Amino acid sequence: QAGEKYIMPAAFSLPKEQLEAILRTGGGRDNSRSRIYAKYQQGKTPEEMAEFLKNEYKTTGKGFDFGDNPISVWFNESGMGIGYGMSAKENPVAVMGWTEIEGVVRSMVEQGSYMGANEVFLVDAIERQRVSNDLFHFFRDGIGEVPENILIKSYNYPESMTNLCELLSTQEGRDIVAGELSKAKEQIDTGEKKIRWRYVKKPEHLLSEIADLSIEKKEYPVQDNVEVLQEDFITQDEIDARLAGGSGYHHGHFRIYEYFMEGHDKKESIDFLKNEYGTGGGSPALIGSERSDEWHDSKGIKLEKGRIGDPYAKVLLKWNVVEKRIRELVKADKYLTPEGKEAYAQYKKEQAEEAMRREQEKLEHGIRIECKDAIEKAVAE
């Protein structure tokens, strides 16, 4: 199904209600809509929100079925592309920049059609939980030291999160945490401490997040219930991005690229792919989508979105389909990105250097053997 071609109706345009329904789903990460709504409550300007939305969505795709009209969307740093059918990157029917996207989202928030009352009620708690999680990892994993006046137990995550959420619920508690963060930042700046794990949030970012929690929240009208769509299918753009990511093994995408550049036939290529991928899987599997997973085995590659065991969108790509699509991507020079080509050139250079090193070692070993034999022969004589 992912490769099906759809004929777009003449003079097709996406109705405003459908555009709003798509943007109402938020980005591809958990609690994305709550994060977005929280920033509007904090009174962020249109310029600030456009930048926030760009960072929130990053690069991801979504597919929706509006009756007989399948619509794909693709988000990246430029904004959102909208396509009719399975792809938004190939021949998009419309493109929106982040400023325009922000305007639509802001209008929904201000009119009360972005979130229902129950969701809005939980936004503050979800935000405190998110910031608490970042703080926990900063102190425990980032600098490896927990301040005495912040009750974090490195071995007890649930209790630590409860304590941090309580601290962040009052101004006094937020001041305590901010004070400890400022100390840590100063120690890092002077070189007294170092961040041991690069994936933790930086102290200046965490300080700004705590400051945002203290801002008096703007109130917007809310409806009792707001319907939020679920995605109906995994788009061709998402599939292509996953296939271009390779087999999951180190340098797998380079090995696949090389093999297809060598001109092997279909059967050989399918056998190669089965062997390269093997049996296994992982999550998240699709770019920008936290609730996605993959499983590959002798049948092919299965991609799903939603809860494991209860997905709302899925597709099984049999190996002949995978082989065909990778061949098309390689032929169209779309398998490797410009950055991927640079990395591939470096990979080939390292391979050549390694091969030269082995040959040098082999040569030196041969010379040592010859010298040893010559010496043993001379001694014997």
PyMOL commands that set and color helices and strands:
alter all, ss='L'
color gray80, all
select helices_A, chain A and resi 16-23+32-41+46-57+98-111+117-142+157-168+171-189+203-214+236-244+252-261+266-277+319-331+338-380
alter helices_A, ss='H'
color red, helices_A
select strands_A, chain A and resi 60-66+69-76+79-84+94-97+280-282+292-297+300-307+310-318
alter strands_A, ss='S'
color yellow, strands_A
deselect
rebuild
show_as cartoon
